[in-house]
């Protein structure tokens, strides 16, 4: 789905006739089944615009620093901080996400894929 939109360059909005054709954000109210989710990940990884990055040697040190700066870190936010720790190790400063919790992490530029600049 997202990979197809990346390849096709399509807009991430749909029009609702009941709202006079005004643009609305496309939201998926029902989670994907695991096979659909895995297919989406595989498709994304096959996009030339997408690169995989992995933890490097300084990961734990950077992760601990981020956790101190963004405290309290608990629940799903732990995973967000882990992602944020991988970014500088790989020279990444921007993240494409709708997850607003990344705003709590200093040094990251958040890009909302559904907002046109």
N, C-alpha and C positions, 0 to 999 in steps of 0.2 A: 504494500500500500504506500507507505512513505517513500520507499525506494522507487516505486513507479512514478510518484510525483516528482522526485528529484530528477529522474531520467527525463520525464516529459516536461518539466518546468511548469507544471500546473499550479494554479492558485490553491491555497489551503482553506478556501471558504466555499460555502454553498449558499444559494439564495432560497429564501423561504417565501413562497407566493403570499402566504397569509400575513406576512410582515411587509407587504408592498415591495418585495424584491430586495429589501435591505440585506446587506451582508451580515452573516452570523458566523461565529466560529464553529467549525466542525468538531463535534465532541462524540466520543464513543462511550455510551453509557454502560455497555455490557463488555466486560473484559474479554479479550481474545482467548480462545482455547489454546493450549500449550503448543499444538502443532502449527497453528496460525502464527503465534508469537515467534516460534523458532524460524519459521519460513521468512517472516519479516526481518529478523536479525540476519539470516543468511543473505537475503536480498540486499540489505543495507551494506553488509561487508563486501559485497560484490560491486558496489558503486565506486567508480573511480574517485568520487569526491570524498569518500570515507576512508579513513586510515585507522587501524587498530593501534592502541598504545597500551603498554603494560607497565606494572611497577618496576622500578629500577633499584639500584643499591641504596639510595638515600630515602626510600619510601617511608619507613617507620619514623625516621627523624622528622620528615616533612609532615607526616600525618599527625604526629604528636604536637607539633607546633600549631597546625591548623586547629586541632581540637582545643588547645589552650586559648587561642584567639577567638574561636567561635562558640565557646562554652555557653550553656551546657550542651553537650553532645550526647544524644541518646536516641534510641529507636532508629527509624529510617534515616535520620540525619547522619548517623555513623557512616552509612554507605556513601552519602553525598560527600562527606569529608574525605573518605578514601579515594573517591573519584578525583576530588580536588587535589589530593596529594600526588596523584599520578600525573596530573597535567604539567606542573613545572619541570618535572623530571624529563619530560618529553618536549619541552619548549612550547607548550600549549598555554595560551592565556585566555582564550574565548571558549565558552561552552554554549551550545545550542540546546536550550531547554525551556520548558514552561514551569519547572519546579522552582518556586520562589524561595525555597530555603537556601539556595546557593547564594542569595544576597547577603547572608550572614557570614560568608567566607571572604576575607579580604584578598584582594589581588586578582579576582576573577572578573572578566567581562562576560555578562550574561546576555545572550541573544535569544529573544523569544521568536521562534520560527513562524508564529502566527501574526506578528506585528510587522507591518511594512514601515520602513524608515524613510 
